[in-house]
């Protein structure tokens, strides 16, 4: 068991965490970053990233995160691959204990633990993830220009994904398990008036089909739960949009969370309900899950942590 002490402790190794680390290191705070279980975060399971500025040729999600990690390391962030399992934010320095029995103490903490996309749980979904199955049309939709796609879900996200895909794809089928959408009316109006989009009501995805070499999706077997009839939908890409869950379980009794589990921050800021604790990226943003936004909010959190530390030093 080791003990780490730092002015700025960062939890999470997605774009928000690494960016916070880069800024905190350059401000001279010798930050320690604990990577979490999925090193590099959600982007590591995305194939090509074409919307992150600075990469005129597509970069894979894994490569992008590898570069962010290297950059963080090069500017002096101490990166520890470990997973925090318990936190004590009742007093400063704040304490976080890890799976590997390490103790991390921070005068400030930047939480950048992200949110995870929810998946259907089909074995074939797992197999084709990153090879035709995705949870982000904004990230991967561009690759389906002129091709046939489907989206699973009936909330705002699913409808927005379907509308976004319709800009490129030849067709979009929305697969929804009920006969009513949860999405807001304006989005529904846009969906129903888009000639490229059709809806399969009362329908669930049973199995995703595709080729082995190369791994690639060719269709999805769907079942109407009212008639019990199954059929094959020929598609090249399937987008799962059934919600996200923020990775905040360990903060439940310590910080103010929204009813759906996101960390509550002051609007326009990364400040949480506890002075000295900041939150950045998807863990505090329920609407837009984009790497570039997460990076920006990691920067903001580091700047606010820096100001907090300076104000504390200057206080009489
Ligand atoms: P939601 O929870 O709103 O919707 C999830 C959808 O997925 C529901 O239609 C649900 O079906 C369906 N679903 C859940 N589990 C399964 C499953 N196992 N199999 C099949 N279908 C399933 O999530 P969203 O990600 O759409 O949105 C999250 C939050 O973000 C919401 O509050 C939303 O309003 C907000 N948001 C706002 C946007 C905006 O304002 N522009 C854009 C995107 C999101 P059912 O309806 O039957 O429960």
py3Dmol code that shows the C-alpha trace and the ligand (Angstrom):
import py3Dmol

protein = """\
ATOM      1  CA  UNK A   1       0.000   0.000   0.000  1.00  0.00           C
ATOM      2  CA  UNK A   2       1.318   3.422  -0.983  1.00  0.00           C
ATOM      3  CA  UNK A   3       0.176   6.885   0.030  1.00  0.00           C
ATOM      4  CA  UNK A   4       0.074   9.695  -2.524  1.00  0.00           C
ATOM      5  CA  UNK A   5      -0.309  13.346  -1.517  1.00  0.00           C
ATOM      6  CA  UNK A   6      -0.990  16.050  -4.058  1.00  0.00           C
ATOM      7  CA  UNK A   7      -2.555  19.506  -4.337  1.00  0.00           C
ATOM      8  CA  UNK A   8      -4.643  18.256  -7.280  1.00  0.00           C
ATOM      9  CA  UNK A   9      -5.941  14.705  -7.364  1.00  0.00           C
ATOM     10  CA  UNK A  10      -7.669  13.725 -10.606  1.00  0.00           C
ATOM     11  CA  UNK A  11      -9.967  10.732 -10.922  1.00  0.00           C
ATOM     12  CA  UNK A  12     -10.463   9.412 -14.439  1.00  0.00           C
ATOM     13  CA  UNK A  13      -8.419   9.033 -17.618  1.00  0.00           C
ATOM     14  CA  UNK A  14     -10.746  10.216 -20.349  1.00  0.00           C
ATOM     15  CA  UNK A  15     -10.299  13.538 -22.185  1.00  0.00           C
ATOM     16  CA  UNK A  16     -11.542  15.477 -19.129  1.00  0.00           C
ATOM     17  CA  UNK A  17      -9.092  13.820 -16.731  1.00  0.00           C
ATOM     18  CA  UNK A  18      -6.018  14.077 -18.950  1.00  0.00           C
ATOM     19  CA  UNK A  19      -6.766  17.687 -19.899  1.00  0.00           C
ATOM     20  CA  UNK A  20      -7.242  18.614 -16.240  1.00  0.00           C
ATOM     21  CA  UNK A  21      -3.909  16.910 -15.552  1.00  0.00           C
ATOM     22  CA  UNK A  22      -2.086  18.798 -18.316  1.00  0.00           C
ATOM     23  CA  UNK A  23      -3.334  22.167 -17.037  1.00  0.00           C
ATOM     24  CA  UNK A  24      -2.727  21.359 -13.361  1.00  0.00           C
ATOM     25  CA  UNK A  25       0.812  20.136 -14.099  1.00  0.00           C
ATOM     26  CA  UNK A  26       1.649  23.251 -16.112  1.00  0.00           C
ATOM     27  CA  UNK A  27       0.351  25.354 -13.222  1.00  0.00           C
ATOM     28  CA  UNK A  28       2.955  23.624 -11.039  1.00  0.00           C
ATOM     29  CA  UNK A  29       0.586  21.532  -8.904  1.00  0.00           C
ATOM     30  CA  UNK A  30       2.250  18.130  -9.454  1.00  0.00           C
ATOM     31  CA  UNK A  31      -1.103  16.401 -10.023  1.00  0.00           C
ATOM     32  CA  UNK A  32      -1.705  12.717  -9.455  1.00  0.00           C
ATOM     33  CA  UNK A  33      -4.180  11.084 -11.830  1.00  0.00           C
ATOM     34  CA  UNK A  34      -5.845   7.769 -11.002  1.00  0.00           C
ATOM     35  CA  UNK A  35      -6.898   6.175 -14.288  1.00  0.00           C
ATOM     36  CA  UNK A  36      -9.906   4.118 -13.215  1.00  0.00           C
ATOM     37  CA  UNK A  37     -10.807   0.650 -14.477  1.00  0.00           C
ATOM     38  CA  UNK A  38     -11.196   1.570 -18.173  1.00  0.00           C
ATOM     39  CA  UNK A  39      -7.888   3.277 -18.909  1.00  0.00           C
ATOM     40  CA  UNK A  40      -8.493   6.012 -21.484  1.00  0.00           C
ATOM     41  CA  UNK A  41     -12.248   5.942 -20.929  1.00  0.00           C
ATOM     42  CA  UNK A  42     -15.057   5.432 -23.406  1.00  0.00           C
ATOM     43  CA  UNK A  43     -13.137   6.676 -26.439  1.00  0.00           C
ATOM     44  CA  UNK A  44     -10.940   3.607 -26.335  1.00  0.00           C
ATOM     45  CA  UNK A  45     -13.915   1.576 -27.602  1.00  0.00           C
ATOM     46  CA  UNK A  46     -14.618   3.989 -30.469  1.00  0.00           C
ATOM     47  CA  UNK A  47     -13.131   3.143 -33.849  1.00  0.00           C
ATOM     48  CA  UNK A  48     -12.216   6.287 -35.807  1.00  0.00           C
ATOM     49  CA  UNK A  49     -12.573   9.798 -34.389  1.00  0.00           C
ATOM     50  CA  UNK A  50     -13.010  12.461 -37.063  1.00  0.00           C
ATOM     51  CA  UNK A  51     -14.451  15.307 -35.009  1.00  0.00           C
ATOM     52  CA  UNK A  52     -11.636  15.963 -32.562  1.00  0.00           C
ATOM     53  CA  UNK A  53      -9.806  19.079 -33.797  1.00  0.00           C
ATOM     54  CA  UNK A  54      -6.186  18.721 -34.805  1.00  0.00           C
ATOM     55  CA  UNK A  55      -6.460  15.371 -36.570  1.00  0.00           C
ATOM     56  CA  UNK A  56      -7.111  16.008 -40.271  1.00  0.00           C
ATOM     57  CA  UNK A  57      -6.839  12.273 -40.894  1.00  0.00           C
ATOM     58  CA  UNK A  58      -9.067  10.178 -38.658  1.00  0.00           C
ATOM     59  CA  UNK A  59      -7.436   8.962 -35.482  1.00  0.00           C
ATOM     60  CA  UNK A  60      -8.641   5.893 -33.604  1.00  0.00           C
ATOM     61  CA  UNK A  61     -10.136   6.519 -30.167  1.00  0.00           C
ATOM     62  CA  UNK A  62      -7.418   4.350 -28.631  1.00  0.00           C
ATOM     63  CA  UNK A  63      -4.637   6.310 -30.371  1.00  0.00           C
ATOM     64  CA  UNK A  64      -6.136   9.653 -29.354  1.00  0.00           C
ATOM     65  CA  UNK A  65      -6.290   8.595 -25.723  1.00  0.00           C
ATOM     66  CA  UNK A  66      -2.781   7.155 -25.873  1.00  0.00           C
ATOM     67  CA  UNK A  67      -1.524  10.533 -27.109  1.00  0.00           C
ATOM     68  CA  UNK A  68      -3.365  12.404 -24.368  1.00  0.00           C
ATOM     69  CA  UNK A  69      -1.851  10.089 -21.793  1.00  0.00           C
ATOM     70  CA  UNK A  70       1.649  10.602 -23.206  1.00  0.00           C
ATOM     71  CA  UNK A  71       1.175  14.368 -23.231  1.00  0.00           C
ATOM     72  CA  UNK A  72      -0.047  14.322 -19.626  1.00  0.00           C
ATOM     73  CA  UNK A  73       2.912  12.168 -18.620  1.00  0.00           C
ATOM     74  CA  UNK A  74       5.375  14.417 -20.489  1.00  0.00           C
ATOM     75  CA  UNK A  75       4.222  17.572 -18.719  1.00  0.00           C
ATOM     76  CA  UNK A  76       4.564  15.916 -15.322  1.00  0.00           C
ATOM     77  CA  UNK A  77       1.268  14.275 -14.384  1.00  0.00           C
ATOM     78  CA  UNK A  78       1.856  11.246 -12.177  1.00  0.00           C
ATOM     79  CA  UNK A  79      -0.477   8.626 -13.632  1.00  0.00           C
ATOM     80  CA  UNK A  80      -1.407   5.661 -11.488  1.00  0.00           C
ATOM     81  CA  UNK A  81      -3.364   2.805 -13.050  1.00  0.00           C
ATOM     82  CA  UNK A  82      -5.703   1.947 -10.243  1.00  0.00           C
ATOM     83  CA  UNK A  83      -9.387   2.180  -9.427  1.00  0.00           C
ATOM     84  CA  UNK A  84     -10.878   4.236  -6.589  1.00  0.00           C
ATOM     85  CA  UNK A  85     -13.412   2.254  -4.573  1.00  0.00           C
ATOM     86  CA  UNK A  86     -14.103   4.550  -1.616  1.00  0.00           C
ATOM     87  CA  UNK A  87     -13.859   8.268  -0.929  1.00  0.00           C
ATOM     88  CA  UNK A  88     -13.984  10.435   2.161  1.00  0.00           C
ATOM     89  CA  UNK A  89     -14.773  14.041   1.302  1.00  0.00           C
ATOM     90  CA  UNK A  90     -15.773  14.995   4.864  1.00  0.00           C
ATOM     91  CA  UNK A  91     -12.555  16.938   5.438  1.00  0.00           C
ATOM     92  CA  UNK A  92      -9.559  18.290   3.540  1.00  0.00           C
ATOM     93  CA  UNK A  93      -7.202  16.822   2.399  1.00  0.00           C
ATOM     94  CA  UNK A  94      -9.794  14.630   0.720  1.00  0.00           C
ATOM     95  CA  UNK A  95      -9.078  10.902   0.792  1.00  0.00           C
ATOM     96  CA  UNK A  96      -9.648   8.267  -1.863  1.00  0.00           C
ATOM     97  CA  UNK A  97      -8.825   4.584  -1.352  1.00  0.00           C
ATOM     98  CA  UNK A  98      -8.206   2.230  -4.227  1.00  0.00           C
ATOM     99  CA  UNK A  99      -8.721  -1.348  -5.315  1.00  0.00           C
ATOM    100  CA  UNK A 100      -4.956  -1.925  -4.925  1.00  0.00           C
ATOM    101  CA  UNK A 101      -5.116  -0.594  -1.335  1.00  0.00           C
ATOM    102  CA  UNK A 102      -3.437   2.705  -2.145  1.00  0.00           C
ATOM    103  CA  UNK A 103      -4.470   5.913  -0.417  1.00  0.00           C
ATOM    104  CA  UNK A 104      -4.682   9.146  -2.426  1.00  0.00           C
ATOM    105  CA  UNK A 105      -4.945  12.470  -0.570  1.00  0.00           C
ATOM    106  CA  UNK A 106      -5.766  15.665  -2.452  1.00  0.00           C
ATOM    107  CA  UNK A 107      -6.139  19.249  -1.321  1.00  0.00           C
ATOM    108  CA  UNK A 108      -8.481  19.416  -4.281  1.00  0.00           C
ATOM    109  CA  UNK A 109     -10.102  16.621  -6.271  1.00  0.00           C
ATOM    110  CA  UNK A 110     -11.193  16.786  -9.896  1.00  0.00           C
ATOM    111  CA  UNK A 111     -13.718  14.062 -10.620  1.00  0.00           C
ATOM    112  CA  UNK A 112     -13.670  13.008 -14.279  1.00  0.00           C
ATOM    113  CA  UNK A 113     -14.976   9.465 -13.994  1.00  0.00           C
ATOM    114  CA  UNK A 114     -17.314   9.799 -16.989  1.00  0.00           C
ATOM    115  CA  UNK A 115     -20.553   8.114 -17.881  1.00  0.00           C
ATOM    116  CA  UNK A 116     -20.992   4.747 -19.477  1.00  0.00           C
ATOM    117  CA  UNK A 117     -23.351   4.045 -22.344  1.00  0.00           C
ATOM    118  CA  UNK A 118     -25.956   1.442 -21.531  1.00  0.00           C
ATOM    119  CA  UNK A 119     -25.939  -1.603 -23.766  1.00  0.00           C
ATOM    120  CA  UNK A 120     -28.582  -4.193 -24.565  1.00  0.00           C
ATOM    121  CA  UNK A 121     -26.456  -7.042 -23.235  1.00  0.00           C
ATOM    122  CA  UNK A 122     -26.540  -9.260 -26.347  1.00  0.00           C
ATOM    123  CA  UNK A 123     -23.400 -11.355 -26.962  1.00  0.00           C
ATOM    124  CA  UNK A 124     -23.429 -10.280 -30.637  1.00  0.00           C
ATOM    125  CA  UNK A 125     -23.558  -6.635 -29.551  1.00  0.00           C
ATOM    126  CA  UNK A 126     -20.345  -7.117 -27.624  1.00  0.00           C
ATOM    127  CA  UNK A 127     -18.740  -8.904 -30.566  1.00  0.00           C
ATOM    128  CA  UNK A 128     -19.468  -6.156 -33.123  1.00  0.00           C
ATOM    129  CA  UNK A 129     -18.901  -3.164 -30.830  1.00  0.00           C
ATOM    130  CA  UNK A 130     -16.580  -0.815 -32.730  1.00  0.00           C
ATOM    131  CA  UNK A 131     -17.212  -2.838 -35.940  1.00  0.00           C
ATOM    132  CA  UNK A 132     -20.688  -1.651 -36.871  1.00  0.00           C
ATOM    133  CA  UNK A 133     -22.215  -1.365 -33.401  1.00  0.00           C
ATOM    134  CA  UNK A 134     -21.806   1.993 -31.712  1.00  0.00           C
ATOM    135  CA  UNK A 135     -23.314   4.099 -28.955  1.00  0.00           C
ATOM    136  CA  UNK A 136     -22.556   7.437 -30.592  1.00  0.00           C
ATOM    137  CA  UNK A 137     -23.902   8.550 -33.972  1.00  0.00           C
ATOM    138  CA  UNK A 138     -22.228  11.949 -33.636  1.00  0.00           C
ATOM    139  CA  UNK A 139     -18.902  10.110 -33.392  1.00  0.00           C
ATOM    140  CA  UNK A 140     -19.401   7.321 -35.925  1.00  0.00           C
ATOM    141  CA  UNK A 141     -22.401   8.319 -38.081  1.00  0.00           C
ATOM    142  CA  UNK A 142     -20.245   9.891 -40.764  1.00  0.00           C
ATOM    143  CA  UNK A 143     -18.911   6.456 -41.741  1.00  0.00           C
ATOM    144  CA  UNK A 144     -22.396   5.389 -42.823  1.00  0.00           C
ATOM    145  CA  UNK A 145     -22.818   7.795 -45.717  1.00  0.00           C
ATOM    146  CA  UNK A 146     -25.200   6.181 -48.222  1.00  0.00           C
ATOM    147  CA  UNK A 147     -25.612   3.077 -46.077  1.00  0.00           C
ATOM    148  CA  UNK A 148     -28.436   1.493 -44.090  1.00  0.00           C
ATOM    149  CA  UNK A 149     -28.561   2.023 -40.346  1.00  0.00           C
ATOM    150  CA  UNK A 150     -30.759   1.454 -37.304  1.00  0.00           C
ATOM    151  CA  UNK A 151     -31.009   3.031 -33.873  1.00  0.00           C
ATOM    152  CA  UNK A 152     -32.350   1.308 -30.744  1.00  0.00           C
ATOM    153  CA  UNK A 153     -34.190   3.462 -28.192  1.00  0.00           C
ATOM    154  CA  UNK A 154     -37.067   5.884 -27.887  1.00  0.00           C
ATOM    155  CA  UNK A 155     -35.700   8.795 -25.840  1.00  0.00           C
ATOM    156  CA  UNK A 156     -34.327  12.169 -26.924  1.00  0.00           C
ATOM    157  CA  UNK A 157     -30.953  10.678 -27.566  1.00  0.00           C
ATOM    158  CA  UNK A 158     -32.217   7.924 -29.876  1.00  0.00           C
ATOM    159  CA  UNK A 159     -34.299  10.384 -31.881  1.00  0.00           C
ATOM    160  CA  UNK A 160     -31.421  12.867 -32.137  1.00  0.00           C
ATOM    161  CA  UNK A 161     -29.116  10.055 -33.239  1.00  0.00           C
ATOM    162  CA  UNK A 162     -31.629   8.950 -35.884  1.00  0.00           C
ATOM    163  CA  UNK A 163     -32.015  12.529 -37.173  1.00  0.00           C
ATOM    164  CA  UNK A 164     -28.262  13.003 -37.252  1.00  0.00           C
ATOM    165  CA  UNK A 165     -27.736   9.735 -39.136  1.00  0.00           C
ATOM    166  CA  UNK A 166     -30.393  10.686 -41.674  1.00  0.00           C
ATOM    167  CA  UNK A 167     -28.061  13.466 -42.842  1.00  0.00           C
ATOM    168  CA  UNK A 168     -25.669  10.857 -44.247  1.00  0.00           C
ATOM    169  CA  UNK A 169     -27.266   7.433 -44.321  1.00  0.00           C
ATOM    170  CA  UNK A 170     -29.472   5.992 -47.060  1.00  0.00           C
ATOM    171  CA  UNK A 171     -31.987   4.876 -44.444  1.00  0.00           C
ATOM    172  CA  UNK A 172     -32.487   4.863 -40.679  1.00  0.00           C
ATOM    173  CA  UNK A 173     -34.796   2.501 -38.809  1.00  0.00           C
ATOM    174  CA  UNK A 174     -35.660   3.391 -35.244  1.00  0.00           C
ATOM    175  CA  UNK A 175     -36.260   0.243 -33.224  1.00  0.00           C
ATOM    176  CA  UNK A 176     -38.333   0.956 -30.131  1.00  0.00           C
ATOM    177  CA  UNK A 177     -39.674  -1.521 -27.599  1.00  0.00           C
ATOM    178  CA  UNK A 178     -42.982   0.331 -27.031  1.00  0.00           C
ATOM    179  CA  UNK A 179     -45.626   2.011 -29.191  1.00  0.00           C
ATOM    180  CA  UNK A 180     -44.799   5.503 -27.912  1.00  0.00           C
ATOM    181  CA  UNK A 181     -41.615   7.523 -27.868  1.00  0.00           C
ATOM    182  CA  UNK A 182     -40.274   9.120 -24.725  1.00  0.00           C
ATOM    183  CA  UNK A 183     -38.572  11.865 -26.772  1.00  0.00           C
ATOM    184  CA  UNK A 184     -39.933  15.418 -26.682  1.00  0.00           C
ATOM    185  CA  UNK A 185     -42.590  16.390 -29.198  1.00  0.00           C
ATOM    186  CA  UNK A 186     -40.520  18.684 -31.413  1.00  0.00           C
ATOM    187  CA  UNK A 187     -37.972  15.925 -31.924  1.00  0.00           C
ATOM    188  CA  UNK A 188     -40.739  13.434 -32.665  1.00  0.00           C
ATOM    189  CA  UNK A 189     -42.230  15.813 -35.255  1.00  0.00           C
ATOM    190  CA  UNK A 190     -38.884  16.093 -36.987  1.00  0.00           C
ATOM    191  CA  UNK A 191     -38.443  12.316 -36.868  1.00  0.00           C
ATOM    192  CA  UNK A 192     -41.857  11.519 -38.350  1.00  0.00           C
ATOM    193  CA  UNK A 193     -41.468  14.068 -41.122  1.00  0.00           C
ATOM    194  CA  UNK A 194     -38.071  12.774 -42.221  1.00  0.00           C
ATOM    195  CA  UNK A 195     -38.585  10.540 -45.291  1.00  0.00           C
ATOM    196  CA  UNK A 196     -35.400   8.587 -44.628  1.00  0.00           C
ATOM    197  CA  UNK A 197     -36.529   7.408 -41.176  1.00  0.00           C
ATOM    198  CA  UNK A 198     -39.026   4.688 -40.368  1.00  0.00           C
ATOM    199  CA  UNK A 199     -39.967   3.288 -36.968  1.00  0.00           C
ATOM    200  CA  UNK A 200     -40.360  -0.335 -35.931  1.00  0.00           C
ATOM    201  CA  UNK A 201     -42.739  -0.109 -32.967  1.00  0.00           C
ATOM    202  CA  UNK A 202     -43.040  -2.655 -30.139  1.00  0.00           C
ATOM    203  CA  UNK A 203     -39.831  -4.173 -31.374  1.00  0.00           C
ATOM    204  CA  UNK A 204     -36.634  -5.413 -29.760  1.00  0.00           C
ATOM    205  CA  UNK A 205     -33.259  -6.327 -31.216  1.00  0.00           C
ATOM    206  CA  UNK A 206     -32.596 -10.026 -30.722  1.00  0.00           C
ATOM    207  CA  UNK A 207     -29.293 -10.607 -32.462  1.00  0.00           C
ATOM    208  CA  UNK A 208     -26.812  -8.667 -34.535  1.00  0.00           C
ATOM    209  CA  UNK A 209     -25.541 -10.469 -37.605  1.00  0.00           C
ATOM    210  CA  UNK A 210     -22.384  -9.904 -39.594  1.00  0.00           C
ATOM    211  CA  UNK A 211     -19.267 -11.200 -41.248  1.00  0.00           C
ATOM    212  CA  UNK A 212     -16.278 -12.598 -39.401  1.00  0.00           C
ATOM    213  CA  UNK A 213     -13.324 -11.504 -41.476  1.00  0.00           C
ATOM    214  CA  UNK A 214     -13.397  -8.564 -41.475  1.00  0.00           C
ATOM    215  CA  UNK A 215     -15.787  -8.154 -38.534  1.00  0.00           C
ATOM    216  CA  UNK A 216     -18.650  -6.146 -39.978  1.00  0.00           C
ATOM    217  CA  UNK A 217     -22.395  -5.827 -39.367  1.00  0.00           C
ATOM    218  CA  UNK A 218     -24.787  -6.945 -42.099  1.00  0.00           C
ATOM    219  CA  UNK A 219     -28.102  -7.020 -40.265  1.00  0.00           C
ATOM    220  CA  UNK A 220     -30.114  -7.232 -37.095  1.00  0.00           C
ATOM    221  CA  UNK A 221     -32.756  -9.773 -36.181  1.00  0.00           C
ATOM    222  CA  UNK A 222     -35.696  -7.961 -34.630  1.00  0.00           C
ATOM    223  CA  UNK A 223     -38.846  -9.212 -32.949  1.00  0.00           C
ATOM    224  CA  UNK A 224     -42.211  -7.547 -32.608  1.00  0.00           C
ATOM    225  CA  UNK A 225     -43.149  -8.223 -28.992  1.00  0.00           C
ATOM    226  CA  UNK A 226     -46.895  -7.954 -29.692  1.00  0.00           C
ATOM    227  CA  UNK A 227     -47.034 -10.396 -32.612  1.00  0.00           C
ATOM    228  CA  UNK A 228     -44.004 -12.429 -31.497  1.00  0.00           C
ATOM    229  CA  UNK A 229     -42.791 -12.358 -35.131  1.00  0.00           C
ATOM    230  CA  UNK A 230     -39.111 -11.993 -35.914  1.00  0.00           C
ATOM    231  CA  UNK A 231     -37.556 -10.644 -39.094  1.00  0.00           C
ATOM    232  CA  UNK A 232     -34.190  -9.651 -40.471  1.00  0.00           C
ATOM    233  CA  UNK A 233     -33.377  -6.000 -41.063  1.00  0.00           C
ATOM    234  CA  UNK A 234     -30.432  -5.571 -43.430  1.00  0.00           C
ATOM    235  CA  UNK A 235     -28.224  -2.805 -42.073  1.00  0.00           C
ATOM    236  CA  UNK A 236     -24.565  -1.795 -42.055  1.00  0.00           C
ATOM    237  CA  UNK A 237     -24.569  -0.046 -38.686  1.00  0.00           C
ATOM    238  CA  UNK A 238     -26.529  -0.283 -35.446  1.00  0.00           C
ATOM    239  CA  UNK A 239     -26.576   2.498 -32.864  1.00  0.00           C
ATOM    240  CA  UNK A 240     -27.617   1.756 -29.309  1.00  0.00           C
ATOM    241  CA  UNK A 241     -29.144   4.826 -27.637  1.00  0.00           C
ATOM    242  CA  UNK A 242     -30.852   3.515 -24.525  1.00  0.00           C
ATOM    243  CA  UNK A 243     -29.283   5.947 -22.067  1.00  0.00           C
ATOM    244  CA  UNK A 244     -26.096   6.450 -20.091  1.00  0.00           C
ATOM    245  CA  UNK A 245     -25.300   5.977 -16.450  1.00  0.00           C
ATOM    246  CA  UNK A 246     -22.821   8.316 -14.783  1.00  0.00           C
ATOM    247  CA  UNK A 247     -19.992   6.664 -12.886  1.00  0.00           C
ATOM    248  CA  UNK A 248     -20.856   8.211  -9.539  1.00  0.00           C
ATOM    249  CA  UNK A 249     -21.745   5.283  -7.260  1.00  0.00           C
ATOM    250  CA  UNK A 250     -18.829   5.952  -4.908  1.00  0.00           C
ATOM    251  CA  UNK A 251     -19.790   9.637  -4.496  1.00  0.00           C
ATOM    252  CA  UNK A 252     -23.444   8.986  -3.616  1.00  0.00           C
ATOM    253  CA  UNK A 253     -23.306   9.842   0.069  1.00  0.00           C
ATOM    254  CA  UNK A 254     -20.650  12.525  -0.271  1.00  0.00           C
ATOM    255  CA  UNK A 255     -21.684  14.957  -2.990  1.00  0.00           C
ATOM    256  CA  UNK A 256     -24.911  16.406  -4.301  1.00  0.00           C
ATOM    257  CA  UNK A 257     -26.071  14.336  -7.272  1.00  0.00           C
ATOM    258  CA  UNK A 258     -29.028  14.924  -9.603  1.00  0.00           C
ATOM    259  CA  UNK A 259     -31.925  12.438  -9.357  1.00  0.00           C
ATOM    260  CA  UNK A 260     -30.422  10.509 -12.289  1.00  0.00           C
ATOM    261  CA  UNK A 261     -27.019  10.326 -10.624  1.00  0.00           C
ATOM    262  CA  UNK A 262     -24.967  13.072 -12.317  1.00  0.00           C
ATOM    263  CA  UNK A 263     -22.756  15.311 -10.149  1.00  0.00           C
ATOM    264  CA  UNK A 264     -24.400  18.694  -9.668  1.00  0.00           C
ATOM    265  CA  UNK A 265     -22.100  21.602 -10.570  1.00  0.00           C
ATOM    266  CA  UNK A 266     -22.670  25.345 -10.437  1.00  0.00           C
ATOM    267  CA  UNK A 267     -23.794  26.404 -13.954  1.00  0.00           C
ATOM    268  CA  UNK A 268     -20.830  27.559 -16.025  1.00  0.00           C
ATOM    269  CA  UNK A 269     -18.410  26.126 -13.480  1.00  0.00           C
ATOM    270  CA  UNK A 270     -16.984  22.788 -12.361  1.00  0.00           C
ATOM    271  CA  UNK A 271     -17.612  23.528  -8.660  1.00  0.00           C
ATOM    272  CA  UNK A 272     -19.569  20.827  -6.818  1.00  0.00           C
ATOM    273  CA  UNK A 273     -21.454  20.973  -3.521  1.00  0.00           C
ATOM    274  CA  UNK A 274     -18.116  20.710  -1.638  1.00  0.00           C
ATOM    275  CA  UNK A 275     -15.536  23.529  -1.982  1.00  0.00           C
ATOM    276  CA  UNK A 276     -12.307  22.046  -3.330  1.00  0.00           C
ATOM    277  CA  UNK A 277     -14.047  19.223  -5.209  1.00  0.00           C
ATOM    278  CA  UNK A 278     -14.608  19.829  -8.926  1.00  0.00           C
ATOM    279  CA  UNK A 279     -16.288  17.719 -11.593  1.00  0.00           C
ATOM    280  CA  UNK A 280     -15.528  17.663 -15.310  1.00  0.00           C
ATOM    281  CA  UNK A 281     -16.734  15.852 -18.412  1.00  0.00           C
ATOM    282  CA  UNK A 282     -19.602  13.409 -18.800  1.00  0.00           C
ATOM    283  CA  UNK A 283     -19.917  12.749 -15.066  1.00  0.00           C
ATOM    284  CA  UNK A 284     -21.578  16.155 -14.716  1.00  0.00           C
ATOM    285  CA  UNK A 285     -23.107  16.523 -18.174  1.00  0.00           C
ATOM    286  CA  UNK A 286     -26.200  14.524 -18.987  1.00  0.00           C
ATOM    287  CA  UNK A 287     -26.900  16.000 -22.425  1.00  0.00           C
ATOM    288  CA  UNK A 288     -23.828  16.149 -24.613  1.00  0.00           C
ATOM    289  CA  UNK A 289     -21.211  13.428 -24.393  1.00  0.00           C
ATOM    290  CA  UNK A 290     -18.422  14.678 -26.638  1.00  0.00           C
ATOM    291  CA  UNK A 291     -14.663  14.301 -26.151  1.00  0.00           C
ATOM    292  CA  UNK A 292     -13.912  17.894 -27.060  1.00  0.00           C
ATOM    293  CA  UNK A 293     -16.447  19.185 -24.531  1.00  0.00           C
ATOM    294  CA  UNK A 294     -15.048  16.875 -21.856  1.00  0.00           C
ATOM    295  CA  UNK A 295     -11.535  18.147 -22.581  1.00  0.00           C
ATOM    296  CA  UNK A 296     -12.736  21.746 -22.294  1.00  0.00           C
ATOM    297  CA  UNK A 297     -14.442  21.084 -18.999  1.00  0.00           C
ATOM    298  CA  UNK A 298     -11.300  19.343 -17.689  1.00  0.00           C
ATOM    299  CA  UNK A 299      -9.398  22.531 -18.495  1.00  0.00           C
ATOM    300  CA  UNK A 300     -11.994  24.600 -16.624  1.00  0.00           C
ATOM    301  CA  UNK A 301     -11.806  22.312 -13.576  1.00  0.00           C
ATOM    302  CA  UNK A 302      -8.009  22.608 -13.441  1.00  0.00           C
ATOM    303  CA  UNK A 303      -8.179  26.404 -13.707  1.00  0.00           C
ATOM    304  CA  UNK A 304     -10.778  26.523 -10.928  1.00  0.00           C
ATOM    305  CA  UNK A 305      -8.732  24.162  -8.744  1.00  0.00           C
ATOM    306  CA  UNK A 306      -5.706  26.402  -9.311  1.00  0.00           C
ATOM    307  CA  UNK A 307      -7.683  29.487  -8.282  1.00  0.00           C
ATOM    308  CA  UNK A 308      -9.037  27.648  -5.217  1.00  0.00           C
ATOM    309  CA  UNK A 309      -5.514  26.667  -4.105  1.00  0.00           C
ATOM    310  CA  UNK A 310      -4.176  30.188  -4.691  1.00  0.00           C
ATOM    311  CA  UNK A 311      -7.065  31.781  -2.762  1.00  0.00           C
ATOM    312  CA  UNK A 312      -6.409  29.391   0.130  1.00  0.00           C
ATOM    313  CA  UNK A 313      -2.707  30.271   0.194  1.00  0.00           C
ATOM    314  CA  UNK A 314      -3.416  34.004   0.103  1.00  0.00           C
ATOM    315  CA  UNK A 315      -6.092  33.888   2.841  1.00  0.00           C
ATOM    316  CA  UNK A 316      -4.793  35.432   6.092  1.00  0.00           C
TER     317      UNK A 316
END
"""
ligand_1 = """\
48
LIG
P -33.774 8.101 -21.872
O -33.689 7.442 -20.559
O -34.583 9.328 -22.011
O -34.358 7.052 -22.945
C -33.862 5.763 -23.036
C -34.676 5.040 -24.091
O -34.139 3.762 -24.271
C -36.138 4.867 -23.710
O -36.968 5.081 -24.831
C -36.220 3.423 -23.250
O -37.432 2.799 -23.563
C -35.154 2.775 -24.088
N -34.559 1.640 -23.402
C -34.011 1.609 -22.162
N -33.526 0.384 -21.895
C -33.777 -0.367 -22.995
C -33.525 -1.718 -23.338
N -32.890 -2.552 -22.505
N -33.937 -2.159 -24.541
C -34.568 -1.334 -25.410
N -34.832 -0.051 -25.155
C -34.438 0.428 -23.951
O -32.247 8.286 -22.333
P -31.600 9.303 -23.379
O -30.175 8.897 -23.501
O -32.388 9.396 -24.612
O -31.644 10.695 -22.641
C -31.039 10.860 -21.340
C -31.429 12.219 -20.790
O -30.826 13.238 -21.572
C -32.929 12.433 -20.871
O -33.345 13.197 -19.759
C -33.075 13.222 -22.140
O -34.249 14.009 -22.159
C -31.820 14.074 -22.128
N -31.418 14.445 -23.480
C -31.782 15.668 -23.923
C -31.467 16.077 -25.182
C -31.933 17.421 -25.619
O -32.494 18.132 -24.812
N -31.711 17.785 -26.860
C -30.694 15.225 -26.107
C -30.372 13.928 -25.567
C -30.742 13.575 -24.293
P -38.807 3.200 -22.798
O -39.230 4.503 -23.380
O -39.710 2.072 -23.132
O -38.467 3.271 -21.343
"""
view = py3Dmol.view(width=600, height=400)
view.addModel(protein, "pdb")
view.setStyle({"model": 0}, {"cartoon": {"style": "trace"}})
view.addModel(ligand_1, "xyz")
view.setStyle({"model": 1}, {"stick": {}})
view.zoomTo()
view.show()
